[in-house]
Amino acid sequence: MLLLMSVVSKILRGLAYLWAAPTTALGLLLLLPALLTGGGVQVVCGVVEIHGGIVAWLLRKATPLEGGALALTLGHVVLGLNRDALDISRAHERIHVRQCERWGPFFIPAYFGGCLLAHMRGGRAYRDNPFEREAYENS
C-alpha cells in the first residue's frame, strides 16, 4: 500500500509539472540571457531559480511595482534580483509555484484578472490581488 501511494504521489507530481509547463517554459526563456549577462542559476527543491543579469534589470524596470520586484514566479521558475532576494522571497514564491500547478496555462491570465478585479473593487492591483493575498498570508 505504501509503495502504491508513493507511485501515485510521483505521478501526481509529474502531472503538476506538466500542467504548469507552458508557464515554466516562459521562465526558462530567460535562462540563457541571464547567464550571458552575468546572472546565475540554481535548482532548489525542484524549482529553477534564475538570478542577476538581465533578470535583475527586468525585475527592476519592467514590473509595474514601485521600485521593482524582488522575485517573480513563472511556473517552476523563480526569477530573482540576486541570491539574497531569492532566499528572502522563497516561501512567498513557492506559494505562487503551487498556484501555477493549480492553474496551469491559465495562471498568467488569471493572475492579471486578479489584478483587474482588485483594481475594479477600489483596491491595489498588486497587494489586493487574490493570488498575492494568498501568498502573503501563507508565507
Steps between C-alpha positions, in 0.01 A plus 500: 500500500785739586666426165175570315459833682859591409441419133174697493674793669775501236248481218303794644824698545590433135155611388538824700828572318337422166193718571724794596744437209376777267558763769829338603616517138458880506728521803758269344524735201693734730759241608752548220467882485549512879812284484641701208454825695671385821206338674484161664274201546430245770240230552337496844244230582407446137469870414746674265612830651658747257657817636699804400600623157213596274254344747596760763455777245156369397385468861608857574381666178228286339270434794225748586600504868662811640866413541455175310463146633732278704380191318239370258369151439429341162397139553794310649736791435561781746678809373686699766707817525780301663550199729411697811172611342423136417573394859280778642208434266520120471200415722283762327605393151440132579135588564494639144663179372213303657250746347659436160462128560128551569428743216742364239497696174223720640717638781624813322159610369342419838771697684443806283126450540558512876684831457211639297242375749688654793528831315131498401406444864699812594795307638865479410558295186800319651445469876126436475535245220364168638817319389721743690275499805525121517880516464543771765261331743669160470869586479 
